Amino acid sequence: MLNRRGHFIPQNAAQFNAFMRNLLDYLAAKMAEWTNIPQERIDELAIAYRMFEEAFAATLGAHTPAQNLARTEAQAECTRILRAFVNQFLRFPPVTNVDRVEMGIPNHDTIRTDHKVVTEMVDFVIHLSNIRELVVSFWIQGSDHRAKPHGYDGAVIIWDIRDTPPETPEELMHHTMASRTPFTLHFEETQRGKTVYVALAWQNERGILGAWSEFKSAVVP
C-alpha cells in the first residue's frame, strides 16, 4: 500500500520490519531463479536490515533517545539501499507482477497516454575504467547537458557479452536501472578481453520505456 507520500516502503518501524523480513524471505526463495541479481547486492541489503533489526529490537521495551535515534538512522539507511535495489533489479523480468505483489512492491501503471509517451532517446559513450569495469556516460540525444529528462526514473541499461552484434534488444540478457550518469558495469576476471554490447532507453516515473538506442560495444579491460 502506498503511504501518504506516495512511497510503498512503510515508515512505521514495526511495519517496516515486517515488510523487510517478507521481502528478504521471498528473495531467498527466488535466488536460484533470479540469477541476474549479484549476491553482493543481496548481502548488502541483508546486512542493512540486520542493523535495523538490532536497533529496532532495542526499542521494543524501555529505551533511551539515543536508541530511538539509532533505530531511525538504521531504518533510513536500509530504506536507501532498498530503493536502489528495487529500481535496479525488481522492476524487470524475470521478476513478475505477481512477484512484486507478493513482496509488497506496487506495479507501475504502464498504460500509455498521449502525455506519458517517452519520446526522448538516449545517447551514450562507453569509457574504459579500472580492470573489469566499463563506465557508461549517457544523456538525452541532441541535448547539451547530462541531466535525465524531468520526472524520469533514469535509463535502463541492457548488455551482454557476445561474439557477434545483437539484432534485437531482447538478445542482451543483463539489465539494470541507472538513475544517474555515469554508471559503472562490473565484470568477472574470466570476462576480460571479451566484447560487450550495450544499449539504453529512458524510463519515465510510470515505468514506460522509450525506444532503445543504437548498440555500442567495448572490450572488458
N, CA and C of each residue as an Amber inpcrd file, in Angstrom:
protein
   663
   0.8410000  -1.1970000   0.0000000   0.0000000   0.0000000   0.0000000
   0.8700000   1.2370000   0.0000000   0.4570000   2.2640000  -0.7900000
   1.2100000   3.5000000  -0.8320000   0.8920000   4.3340000   0.3980000
   1.9400000   4.9140000   1.0150000   1.6900000   5.8020000   2.1330000
   1.3800000   7.1840000   1.6120000   1.1670000   8.1340000   2.5180000
   0.6850000   9.4500000   2.1060000   1.6840000  10.1920000   1.2390000
   2.9330000   9.8210000   1.2700000   3.9320000  10.4520000   0.4270000
   4.0760000   9.7560000  -0.9180000   3.2650000   8.7350000  -1.1370000
   3.3210000   8.0390000  -2.4120000   4.3990000   6.9750000  -2.4680000
   5.0030000   6.6690000  -1.3300000   6.0500000   5.6620000  -1.2880000
   5.4780000   4.3610000  -0.7430000   5.9370000   3.2430000  -1.2500000
   5.4080000   1.9670000  -0.8060000   6.1350000   1.4200000   0.4060000
   7.3020000   1.9380000   0.7450000   8.0800000   1.4250000   1.8820000
   7.5000000   1.9950000   3.1690000   7.0950000   1.1440000   4.1140000
   6.4830000   1.6420000   5.3540000   7.4320000   2.5430000   6.1390000
   6.8780000   3.5840000   6.7390000   7.6640000   4.4620000   7.5960000
   7.5910000   4.0220000   9.0490000   6.4680000   3.4050000   9.4390000
   6.3570000   2.8580000  10.7900000   7.3870000   1.7500000  10.9680000
   8.1270000   1.7850000  12.0820000   9.2410000   0.8460000  12.2810000
   8.7810000  -0.6100000  12.3050000   7.6910000  -0.9050000  12.9910000
   7.2130000  -2.2880000  13.0770000   6.7520000  -2.7900000  11.7150000
   6.0470000  -1.9270000  10.9720000   5.6030000  -2.3150000   9.6320000
   6.7870000  -2.4680000   8.6820000   7.7790000  -1.5950000   8.8400000
   8.9880000  -1.6940000   8.0180000   9.7040000  -3.0090000   8.2950000
   9.7670000  -3.4040000   9.5610000  10.4170000  -4.6590000   9.9320000
   9.7290000  -5.8460000   9.2640000   8.3970000  -5.8770000   9.3090000
   7.6520000  -6.9740000   8.6910000   7.8090000  -6.9520000   7.1690000
   7.8050000  -5.7550000   6.5870000   7.9690000  -5.6080000   5.1440000
   9.3170000  -6.1620000   4.6900000  10.3850000  -5.7740000   5.3840000
  11.7240000  -6.2140000   5.0090000  11.8970000  -7.7140000   5.1940000
  11.3770000  -8.2370000   6.2590000  11.5070000  -9.6760000   6.5120000
  10.8150000 -10.4750000   5.4070000   9.6220000 -10.0430000   5.0280000
   8.8950000 -10.7240000   3.9520000   9.6570000 -10.6310000   2.6340000
  10.1850000  -9.4430000   2.3180000  10.8950000  -9.2580000   1.0570000
  12.1540000 -10.1120000   0.9950000  12.9200000 -10.1370000   2.0730000
  14.1570000 -10.9230000   2.0790000  13.8680000 -12.4200000   2.0360000
  12.8070000 -12.8590000   2.7050000  12.4250000 -14.2760000   2.6370000
  12.0250000 -14.6520000   1.2140000  11.3220000 -13.7550000   0.5440000
  10.8960000 -14.0210000  -0.8280000  12.1030000 -14.0620000  -1.7580000
  13.0370000 -13.1200000  -1.5600000  14.2690000 -13.1260000  -2.3480000
  15.0210000 -14.4370000  -2.1980000  15.1410000 -14.8960000  -0.9540000
  15.8740000 -16.1370000  -0.6880000  15.2450000 -17.3110000  -1.4320000
  13.9240000 -17.3200000  -1.5180000  13.2300000 -18.4190000  -2.1930000
  13.3700000 -18.3510000  -3.7080000  13.7140000 -17.1690000  -4.2340000
  13.7700000 -16.9760000  -5.6740000  15.1870000 -16.8880000  -6.2430000
  16.1890000 -16.9570000  -5.4020000  17.5480000 -16.6860000  -5.8710000
  18.0440000 -17.6550000  -6.9350000  17.6120000 -18.8870000  -6.8700000
  18.0350000 -19.8450000  -7.8970000  17.4590000 -19.4740000  -9.2610000
  16.3410000 -18.7590000  -9.2460000  15.6610000 -18.3500000 -10.4830000
  16.1170000 -16.9690000 -10.9510000  16.3450000 -16.0660000  -9.9970000
  16.7230000 -14.6880000 -10.3250000  18.2450000 -14.5370000 -10.3130000
  18.8880000 -15.1410000 -11.2720000  20.3540000 -15.1780000 -11.2890000
  20.9840000 -13.8690000 -11.7450000  20.1620000 -12.9140000 -12.1780000
  20.7070000 -11.6270000 -12.6220000  21.0710000 -10.7060000 -11.4530000
  20.6620000 -11.0610000 -10.2360000  20.9260000 -10.2150000  -9.0750000
  22.2350000 -10.6430000  -8.4260000  23.2430000  -9.7650000  -8.3590000
  24.5270000 -10.1380000  -7.7490000  24.3640000 -10.4700000  -6.2680000
  25.0410000 -11.5090000  -5.8230000  24.9480000 -11.9270000  -4.4320000
  25.4110000 -10.8260000  -3.4830000  26.4080000 -10.0400000  -3.9080000
  26.9050000  -8.9930000  -3.0120000  25.8630000  -7.9070000  -2.7610000
  24.9740000  -7.6920000  -3.7280000  23.9160000  -6.7020000  -3.5180000
  22.8470000  -7.2350000  -2.5670000  22.5730000  -8.5190000  -2.6480000
  21.6360000  -9.1350000  -1.7030000  22.2280000  -9.1010000  -0.3000000
  23.5160000  -9.4060000  -0.1920000  24.1810000  -9.3710000   1.1140000
  24.1600000  -7.9630000   1.6990000  24.3850000  -6.9440000   0.8460000
  24.3590000  -5.5570000   1.3130000  23.0030000  -5.2140000   1.9120000
  21.9400000  -5.6310000   1.2400000  20.5900000  -5.3570000   1.7280000
  20.3160000  -6.1160000   3.0180000  20.7440000  -7.3820000   3.0900000
  20.5180000  -8.1940000   4.2910000  21.2680000  -7.6280000   5.4970000
  22.4800000  -7.1470000   5.2770000  23.2630000  -6.5650000   6.3780000
  22.6000000  -5.2830000   6.8770000  22.1190000  -4.4570000   5.9530000
  21.4350000  -3.2260000   6.3500000  20.1800000  -3.5420000   7.1530000
  19.4760000  -4.5980000   6.7600000  18.2850000  -4.9800000   7.5220000
  18.6540000  -5.4860000   8.9100000  19.7070000  -6.2840000   9.0030000
  20.1170000  -6.7820000  10.3230000  20.4880000  -5.6370000  11.2560000
  21.1350000  -4.6170000  10.7160000  21.4700000  -3.4520000  11.5370000
  20.1990000  -2.7750000  12.0490000  19.2090000  -2.6460000  11.1610000
  17.9350000  -2.0710000  11.5880000  17.2530000  -2.9720000  12.6080000
  17.2300000  -4.2720000  12.3300000  16.5360000  -5.2180000  13.2070000
  17.0830000  -5.1590000  14.6280000  18.4060000  -5.0770000  14.7480000
  19.0150000  -4.9820000  16.0760000  18.6380000  -3.6770000  16.7610000
  18.6710000  -2.5830000  16.0170000  18.3070000  -1.2860000  16.5950000
  16.8280000  -1.2410000  16.9450000  15.9980000  -1.8560000  16.1200000
  14.5650000  -1.9100000  16.3820000  14.2590000  -2.7240000  17.6350000
  14.9270000  -3.8740000  17.7790000  14.7030000  -4.7280000  18.9490000
  15.0370000  -3.9990000  20.2460000  16.0430000  -3.1370000  20.1840000
  16.4640000  -2.4020000  21.3820000  15.4360000  -1.3690000  21.8230000
  14.4770000  -1.0390000  20.9440000  13.4780000  -0.0140000  21.2920000
  12.1110000  -0.6150000  21.6100000  12.0080000  -1.9270000  21.6490000
  10.7100000  -2.5550000  21.8960000  10.2530000  -2.4020000  23.3400000
  11.2150000  -2.3060000  24.2670000  10.8830000  -2.0460000  25.6570000
  11.2470000  -0.6220000  26.0200000  11.5240000  -0.4090000  27.2880000
  12.0070000   0.9110000  27.7050000  13.3210000   1.1950000  26.9980000
  13.4410000   2.3890000  26.4350000  14.6520000   2.7010000  25.6800000
  14.9760000   4.1800000  25.7890000  16.1890000   4.5170000  25.4050000
  16.6930000   5.8760000  25.5320000  16.4870000   6.6380000  24.2210000
  16.5620000   7.9580000  24.2490000  16.5070000   8.7340000  23.0000000
  17.6030000   8.3300000  22.0190000  18.7790000   7.9740000  22.5410000
  19.8740000   7.5580000  21.6650000  19.5250000   6.2620000  20.9360000
  18.8760000   5.3220000  21.6050000  18.4660000   4.0710000  20.9590000
  17.3960000   4.3260000  19.9070000  16.5120000   5.2710000  20.1930000
  15.4810000   5.6340000  19.2190000  16.1070000   6.2560000  17.9750000
  17.1160000   7.1020000  18.1750000  17.8220000   7.7190000  17.0520000
  18.5610000   6.6720000  16.2320000  19.1800000   5.7040000  16.9100000
  19.9050000   4.6410000  16.2100000  18.9550000   3.8370000  15.3290000
  17.7580000   3.5730000  15.8330000  16.7650000   2.8510000  15.0310000
  16.3430000   3.6690000  13.8080000  16.1010000   4.9590000  14.0140000
  15.6860000   5.8290000  12.9130000  16.7590000   5.9000000  11.8330000
  18.0120000   6.0480000  12.2340000  19.1050000   6.1330000  11.2680000
  19.2990000   4.8110000  10.5340000  19.1820000   3.6950000  11.2500000
  19.3390000   2.3870000  10.6160000  18.2170000   2.1320000   9.6110000
  17.0080000   2.5660000   9.9370000  15.8860000   2.3990000   9.0100000
  16.0810000   3.2530000   7.7700000  16.5710000   4.4870000   7.9380000
  16.8090000   5.3670000   6.7940000  17.8640000   4.7830000   5.8650000
  18.9280000   4.2090000   6.4290000  19.9910000   3.6260000   5.6040000
  19.4870000   2.3860000   4.8770000  18.7260000   1.5520000   5.5720000
  18.1750000   0.3570000   4.9380000  17.2030000   0.7330000   3.8240000
  16.4110000   1.7760000   4.0510000  15.4710000   2.2540000   3.0320000
  16.2150000   2.7440000   1.7970000  17.3150000   3.4590000   2.0110000
  18.1180000   3.9630000   0.8850000  18.6350000   2.8130000   0.0290000
  19.1810000   1.8020000   0.6670000  19.7240000   0.6470000  -0.0530000
  18.5990000  -0.1230000  -0.7490000  17.4560000  -0.2460000  -0.0720000
  16.3260000  -0.9760000  -0.6430000  15.8000000  -0.3010000  -1.8980000
  15.6730000   1.0330000  -1.8890000  15.1460000   1.7340000  -3.0520000
  16.0050000   1.4780000  -4.2910000  17.3220000   1.5820000  -4.1240000
  18.2240000   1.3290000  -5.2450000  18.1060000  -0.1160000  -5.7180000
  17.9800000  -1.0440000  -4.7810000  17.8730000  -2.4730000  -5.1010000
  16.6020000  -2.7390000  -5.9130000  15.4890000  -2.1810000  -5.4650000
  14.2180000  -2.3840000  -6.1700000  14.2880000  -1.8230000  -7.5810000
  14.7970000  -0.6070000  -7.7280000  14.8270000   0.0460000  -9.0400000
  15.7770000  -0.6400000 -10.0200000  16.8450000  -1.2590000  -9.4970000
  17.8280000  -1.8920000 -10.3860000  17.4970000  -3.3350000 -10.7190000
  16.8060000  -4.0340000  -9.7990000  16.6440000  -5.4770000 -10.0030000
  15.2110000  -5.9970000  -9.9580000  14.3010000  -5.3100000  -9.3080000
  12.9640000  -5.8830000  -9.0930000  11.8860000  -5.2660000  -9.9680000
  12.2600000  -4.3480000 -10.8620000  11.2900000  -3.7320000 -11.7700000
  11.2350000  -4.4220000 -13.1310000  12.0470000  -5.4640000 -13.3340000
  12.2030000  -6.0600000 -14.6590000  12.0730000  -7.5780000 -14.5810000
  11.7860000  -8.2420000 -15.7330000  11.8630000  -9.6980000 -15.7760000
  13.2630000 -10.1630000 -15.3770000  13.3940000 -11.3330000 -14.7360000
  12.3520000 -12.3530000 -14.5580000  11.3730000 -12.0850000 -13.4180000
  11.5190000 -10.9840000 -12.6840000  10.5510000 -10.6420000 -11.6420000
   9.2290000 -10.2750000 -12.3140000   8.1350000 -10.8670000 -11.8460000
   6.8230000 -10.6610000 -12.4600000   5.9620000  -9.7290000 -11.6110000
   4.8230000  -9.3270000 -12.1780000   3.8690000  -8.5240000 -11.4200000
   3.4060000  -9.2490000 -10.1640000   3.2050000 -10.5580000 -10.2750000
   2.7800000 -11.3550000  -9.1200000   3.8730000 -11.3480000  -8.0440000
   5.1280000 -11.4870000  -8.4740000   6.2380000 -11.4390000  -7.5180000
   6.2420000 -10.1150000  -6.7550000   6.0600000  -9.0200000  -7.4840000
   6.0890000  -7.7130000  -6.8320000   4.9510000  -7.5580000  -5.8260000
   3.7850000  -8.0570000  -6.1640000   2.6640000  -8.0080000  -5.2130000
   3.0060000  -8.8110000  -3.9610000   3.6010000  -9.9740000  -4.1450000
   3.9800000 -10.8110000  -3.0010000   4.9890000 -10.1080000  -2.0970000
   5.8550000  -9.2860000  -2.6930000   6.8670000  -8.5750000  -1.9150000
   6.3790000  -7.2220000  -1.3950000   5.1590000  -6.8300000  -1.7840000
   4.6370000  -5.5550000  -1.3310000   5.1080000  -4.3710000  -2.1510000
   5.5740000  -4.6360000  -3.3850000   6.0540000  -3.5790000  -4.2770000
   4.9910000  -3.3050000  -5.3250000   4.4990000  -2.0670000  -5.4220000
   3.4440000  -1.7890000  -6.4010000   3.9640000  -1.9010000  -7.8230000
   3.1210000  -2.3750000  -8.7070000   3.4670000  -2.4400000 -10.1230000
   3.2150000  -1.0900000 -10.7740000   4.1010000  -0.7190000 -11.7080000
   3.9170000   0.5340000 -12.4290000   2.6760000   0.4670000 -13.3010000
   2.0100000   1.5950000 -13.4310000   0.9320000   1.7330000 -14.4050000
   1.5710000   1.9330000 -15.7730000   1.4280000   0.9340000 -16.6390000
   2.1000000   1.0020000 -17.9440000   1.1370000   1.3080000 -19.0850000
  -0.0520000   1.8360000 -18.7450000  -0.9960000   2.2190000 -19.7870000
  -0.5110000   3.5130000 -20.4350000  -0.2720000   3.4800000 -21.7260000
   0.2410000   4.6620000 -22.4120000  -0.8800000   5.6810000 -22.6250000
  -0.5870000   6.9260000 -22.3290000  -1.4620000   8.0290000 -22.6920000
  -0.6160000   9.0090000 -23.4780000  -1.2530000   9.8980000 -24.2120000
  -0.5120000  10.7950000 -25.0960000   0.5320000  11.6090000 -24.3500000
   0.2090000  12.0310000 -23.1140000   1.1410000  12.8830000 -22.3900000
   2.1560000  12.0910000 -21.5810000   2.1180000  10.7600000 -21.6920000
   3.0640000   9.9500000 -20.9330000   3.9690000   9.0990000 -21.8230000
   3.8850000   9.2610000 -23.1170000   4.7470000   8.5190000 -24.0280000
   6.1690000   9.0560000 -23.9330000   7.1380000   8.1470000 -23.8640000
   8.5430000   8.5500000 -23.7900000   9.0410000   8.8430000 -25.2000000
   9.3200000  10.0950000 -25.4680000   9.7530000  10.4930000 -26.8130000
  11.2620000  10.6820000 -26.9130000  11.9460000  10.8710000 -25.7830000
  13.3870000  11.1110000 -25.8010000  14.1580000   9.8240000 -26.1010000
  15.2930000   9.9920000 -26.7420000  16.2250000   8.8950000 -26.9980000
  17.4780000   9.0970000 -26.1460000  18.1770000   8.0110000 -25.9050000
  19.4320000   8.0620000 -25.1550000  20.6070000   8.0490000 -26.1190000
  21.5930000   8.8960000 -25.8460000  22.8950000   8.7670000 -26.4960000
  23.9080000   8.4860000 -25.3920000  24.9750000   7.7780000 -25.7160000
  25.9170000   7.3960000 -24.6630000  27.2790000   7.0560000 -25.2400000
  28.2630000   7.0490000 -24.3630000  29.6040000   6.5720000 -24.6990000
  30.0400000   5.6060000 -23.6070000  30.9470000   4.7100000 -23.9690000
  31.4850000   3.7350000 -23.0140000  32.9600000   4.0520000 -22.7900000
  33.3300000   4.2760000 -21.5340000  34.7080000   4.5840000 -21.1860000
  35.3720000   3.3730000 -20.5330000  36.6430000   3.1720000 -20.8010000
  37.4250000   2.1920000 -20.0590000  37.7500000   2.7870000 -18.6990000
  37.6440000   1.9730000 -17.6730000  37.9130000   2.4480000 -16.3150000
  38.9710000   1.5530000 -15.6910000  38.6930000   1.0560000 -14.5070000
  39.5910000   0.0950000 -13.8730000  39.4430000  -1.2600000 -14.5560000
  40.2860000  -2.1850000 -14.2000000  40.1500000  -3.5330000 -14.7480000
  38.7950000  -4.0930000 -14.3280000  38.1850000  -4.8260000 -15.2440000
  36.8710000  -5.4540000 -15.0400000  35.7410000  -4.4390000 -14.8930000
  35.9500000  -3.2060000 -15.3740000  34.9140000  -2.1860000 -15.2810000
  34.7850000  -1.4030000 -16.5890000  33.5530000  -1.0980000 -16.9630000
  33.2630000  -0.1880000 -18.0680000  32.2980000   0.8830000 -17.5450000
  32.5820000   2.1390000 -17.8820000  31.7560000   3.2430000 -17.4090000
  30.9020000   3.7570000 -18.5610000  29.5750000   3.7840000 -18.3540000
  28.6300000   4.2420000 -19.3660000  28.1620000   5.6470000 -18.9900000
  28.4950000   6.6270000 -19.8250000  28.0230000   8.0040000 -19.6460000
  26.9060000   8.2490000 -20.6610000  25.7540000   8.7380000 -20.1900000
  24.6120000   8.8640000 -21.0880000  23.9010000  10.2020000 -20.8970000
  23.1150000  10.5890000 -21.9170000  22.4050000  11.8620000 -21.8970000
  21.2680000  11.8030000 -22.9050000  20.4280000  12.8450000 -22.9000000
  19.3440000  12.9230000 -23.8800000  19.9460000  13.1950000 -25.2550000
  19.5920000  12.3830000 -26.2140000  20.1360000  12.5550000 -27.5590000
  19.8220000  13.9600000 -28.0850000  20.8630000  14.6590000 -28.5450000
  20.7010000  16.0040000 -29.0600000  20.7780000  17.0940000 -28.0240000
  20.9290000  16.7300000 -26.7460000  20.9790000  17.7210000 -25.6790000
  22.4140000  18.1140000 -25.3850000  22.5890000  19.3320000 -24.8390000
  23.9330000  19.7770000 -24.4700000  24.1790000  19.6660000 -22.9720000
  23.3090000  18.9590000 -22.2550000  23.5370000  18.7230000 -20.8170000
  23.3510000  17.2360000 -20.5270000  23.7980000  16.8230000 -19.3470000
  23.7750000  15.3980000 -18.9990000  22.6450000  15.0280000 -18.0330000
  21.6920000  15.9200000 -17.7820000  20.6010000  15.6100000 -16.8660000
  19.6130000  14.6500000 -17.5320000  19.0020000  13.7790000 -16.7340000
  17.9660000  12.9040000 -17.2680000  16.6900000  13.7270000 -17.4680000
  15.7660000  13.2570000 -18.2980000  14.5200000  14.0050000 -18.5070000
  13.7690000  14.2020000 -17.1930000  13.1260000  15.3330000 -17.0350000
  12.4120000  15.6440000 -15.7990000  11.3180000  14.6150000 -15.5280000
  11.2650000  14.1290000 -14.2920000  10.2440000  13.1720000 -13.9120000
  10.5230000  11.7400000 -14.3130000  11.7130000  11.4550000 -14.8210000
  12.0470000  10.0960000 -15.2430000  12.8050000   9.3570000 -14.1450000
  12.6340000   8.0180000 -14.1070000  13.4100000   7.2010000 -13.1790000
  14.8890000   7.1970000 -13.5530000  15.1570000   7.1960000 -14.8490000
  16.5330000   7.1340000 -15.3300000  16.5820000   6.3720000 -16.6370000
  17.7260000   5.7620000 -16.9110000  17.9010000   4.9880000 -18.1390000
  18.0640000   3.5090000 -17.8050000  17.3860000   2.6730000 -18.5490000
  17.5820000   1.2260000 -18.4330000  18.7630000   0.8490000 -19.3250000
  19.7360000   0.1780000 -18.7450000  20.9090000  -0.2870000 -19.4920000
  20.7860000  -1.7930000 -19.6880000  20.9120000  -2.2430000 -20.9110000
  20.9660000  -3.6810000 -21.1980000  22.3090000  -3.9910000 -21.8350000
  22.8560000  -5.1580000 -21.5160000  24.1620000  -5.5260000 -22.0570000
  24.3620000  -7.0310000 -22.0130000  25.3300000  -7.4850000 -22.7920000
  25.6940000  -8.9010000 -22.7860000  27.0310000  -9.0670000 -23.4850000
  27.7370000 -10.1100000 -23.1290000  28.9860000 -10.4810000 -23.8040000
  28.6320000 -11.4100000 -24.9620000  29.0770000 -11.0310000 -26.1590000
  28.7020000 -11.7750000 -27.3640000  29.8600000 -11.8150000 -28.3560000
  29.8260000 -12.8380000 -29.2040000  30.8120000 -12.9230000 -30.2780000
  30.3680000 -12.1320000 -31.5020000  29.0500000 -11.9140000 -31.6270000
  28.5100000 -11.1810000 -32.7780000  27.5670000 -10.0950000 -32.2890000
  27.3910000  -9.0180000 -33.0590000  26.4620000  -7.9530000 -32.6500000
  25.0330000  -8.4870000 -32.5530000  24.2460000  -7.9910000 -31.5950000
  22.8450000  -8.4260000 -31.4970000  22.0040000  -7.8030000 -32.6050000
  20.9230000  -8.4700000 -32.9320000  19.9920000  -7.9270000 -33.9180000
  18.8020000  -7.2460000 -33.2450000  18.4630000  -7.6640000 -32.0180000
  17.3480000  -7.0720000 -31.2770000  17.7730000  -6.8590000 -29.8280000
  17.1470000  -5.9130000 -29.1060000  17.4870000  -5.6980000 -27.6940000
  17.2470000  -6.9290000 -26.8300000  16.2680000  -7.7580000 -27.2010000
  15.9410000  -8.9380000 -26.4050000  17.0990000  -9.9230000 -26.3100000
  18.0860000  -9.7890000 -27.1960000  19.2320000 -10.6990000 -27.1690000
  20.2300000 -10.3280000 -26.0710000  20.1170000  -9.1400000 -25.5190000
  21.0100000  -8.7310000 -24.4360000  20.3660000  -9.1170000 -23.1050000
  21.0040000 -10.0050000 -22.3760000  20.3490000 -10.6830000 -21.2600000
  20.4180000  -9.9360000 -19.9240000  21.3630000  -9.0040000 -19.7730000
  21.5370000  -8.3210000 -18.4910000  20.9270000  -6.9190000 -18.5480000
  20.3590000  -6.4820000 -17.4380000  19.7570000  -5.1540000 -17.4230000
  19.8320000  -4.5540000 -16.0240000  19.8100000  -3.2390000 -15.9670000
  19.7760000  -2.5370000 -14.6860000  19.2160000  -1.1470000 -14.9230000
  18.7600000  -0.5210000 -13.8390000  18.2930000   0.8600000 -13.9100000
  19.4100000   1.7790000 -13.4320000  19.7800000   2.7440000 -14.2500000
  20.7780000   3.7510000 -13.8710000  20.0510000   5.0640000 -13.6320000
  19.9850000   5.4880000 -12.3750000  19.2380000   6.6980000 -12.0520000
  20.0410000   7.9580000 -12.3330000  21.3560000   7.8030000 -12.5330000
  22.1850000   8.9630000 -12.8640000  23.3810000   8.5230000 -13.6980000
  23.9790000   9.4850000 -14.3650000  25.1480000   9.2160000 -15.1980000
  26.4050000   9.7630000 -14.5270000  27.5520000   9.0980000 -14.6530000
  27.8000000   7.8380000 -15.3620000  27.4290000   6.6350000 -14.4990000
  27.3640000   5.4550000 -15.1400000  27.0470000   4.2150000 -14.4380000
  28.1240000   3.1900000 -14.7780000  28.6210000   2.4940000 -13.7600000
  29.7170000   1.5340000 -13.9550000  29.1910000   0.1070000 -14.0270000
  29.5650000  -0.5960000 -15.0820000  29.2700000  -2.0170000 -15.2260000
  30.4750000  -2.8130000 -14.7360000  30.2180000  -3.8330000 -13.9280000
  31.2900000  -4.6470000 -13.3460000  31.2770000  -6.0480000 -13.9760000
  32.4670000  -6.6070000 -14.1640000  32.5930000  -7.9020000 -14.8170000
  33.5090000  -8.8300000 -14.0120000  33.5100000 -10.0890000 -14.3950000
  34.3540000 -11.0910000 -13.7510000  35.7230000 -11.1460000 -14.4390000
  36.6930000 -11.6980000 -13.7380000  38.0450000 -11.8320000 -14.2870000
  38.0370000 -12.6420000 -15.5810000  37.2030000 -13.6850000 -15.6370000
  37.1470000 -14.5480000 -16.8250000  36.5470000 -13.8390000 -18.0360000
  35.9300000 -12.6620000 -17.8380000  35.3120000 -11.9340000 -18.9400000
  36.2270000 -10.8740000 -19.5490000  37.4020000 -10.6920000 -18.9810000
  38.3330000  -9.6960000 -19.5130000  38.7440000 -10.0680000 -20.9380000
  38.8180000  -9.0470000 -21.7940000  39.1890000  -9.2760000 -23.1850000
  38.0330000  -9.6550000 -24.0900000  36.8440000  -9.8040000 -23.5250000
  35.6790000 -10.1620000 -24.3350000  34.8750000  -8.9020000 -24.6890000
  34.0720000  -9.0070000 -25.7360000  33.3160000  -7.8550000 -26.2390000
  31.9310000  -7.8000000 -25.6100000  31.5920000  -6.6160000 -25.1090000
  30.2840000  -6.3720000 -24.5050000  29.4900000  -5.4360000 -25.4180000
  28.2390000  -5.7830000 -25.6710000  27.3370000  -4.9300000 -26.4370000
  26.3330000  -4.2990000 -25.4730000  26.0660000  -3.0110000 -25.6870000
  25.2570000  -2.2290000 -24.7470000  24.2220000  -1.4140000 -25.5100000
  23.0370000  -1.2360000 -24.9070000  22.0160000  -0.3190000 -25.4120000
  21.2930000   0.2800000 -24.2170000  20.6860000   1.4550000 -24.4110000
  19.9790000   2.1420000 -23.3360000  18.6420000   2.6810000 -23.8320000
  17.7110000   2.8730000 -22.8800000  16.4290000   3.5220000 -23.1720000
  15.9850000   4.2650000 -21.9170000  15.3540000   5.4120000 -22.0950000
  14.8140000   6.1550000 -20.9550000  13.5780000   5.4640000 -20.4120000
  13.3930000   5.5420000 -19.0900000  12.1620000   5.0460000 -18.4620000
  11.5810000   6.1540000 -17.6030000  10.2920000   6.4660000 -17.7950000
   9.7000000   7.5370000 -17.0000000   9.1740000   7.0030000 -15.6770000
   8.6280000   7.8910000 -14.8570000   8.2280000   7.5210000 -13.5000000
   7.0240000   6.5930000 -13.4680000   6.3420000   6.4150000 -14.5960000
   5.2340000   5.4620000 -14.6780000   5.7020000   4.0960000 -15.1640000
   7.0050000   3.9340000 -15.3560000   7.5370000   2.6650000 -15.8110000
   7.4580000   2.4550000 -17.3000000   7.1290000   3.5190000 -18.0430000
   7.0350000   3.4140000 -19.5070000   8.4240000   3.5620000 -20.1080000
   8.7720000   2.6280000 -20.9580000  10.1030000   2.5880000 -21.5560000
  10.0870000   3.2270000 -22.9340000  11.1180000   4.0200000 -23.2270000
  11.2580000   4.6190000 -24.5400000  11.9340000   3.6860000 -25.5240000
  12.2590000   4.2230000 -26.6870000  12.9180000   3.4300000 -27.7310000
  14.3710000   3.1590000 -27.3500000  14.8750000   2.0090000 -27.7620000
  16.2620000   1.6600000 -27.4700000  17.2170000   2.4490000 -28.3600000
  18.3690000   2.7470000 -27.8030000  19.4310000   3.4040000 -28.5590000
  20.0560000   2.4230000 -29.5490000  20.9970000   2.9150000 -30.3010000
  21.8080000   2.0090000 -31.1160000  22.6690000   1.1370000 -30.1950000
  23.1290000   0.0110000 -30.7100000  24.0340000  -0.8410000 -29.9560000
  25.4540000  -0.2830000 -30.0600000  26.1460000  -0.2670000 -28.9410000
  27.5660000   0.0830000 -28.9460000  28.3220000  -1.0160000 -28.2080000
  29.6170000  -1.1190000 -28.4780000  30.3910000  -2.2040000 -27.8980000
  31.7020000  -1.7020000 -27.3240000  32.2600000  -2.5100000 -26.4300000
  33.5800000  -2.2360000 -25.8370000  34.1470000  -3.5610000 -25.3720000
  35.4700000  -3.5670000 -25.1860000  36.1570000  -4.7640000 -24.6930000
  36.3950000  -4.6140000 -23.2010000  36.0630000  -5.6240000 -22.4340000
  36.2390000  -5.5790000 -20.9780000  37.7410000  -5.4880000 -20.6620000
  38.1640000  -4.4370000 -19.9470000  39.6010000  -4.2760000 -19.6660000
  40.0680000  -5.2310000 -18.5580000
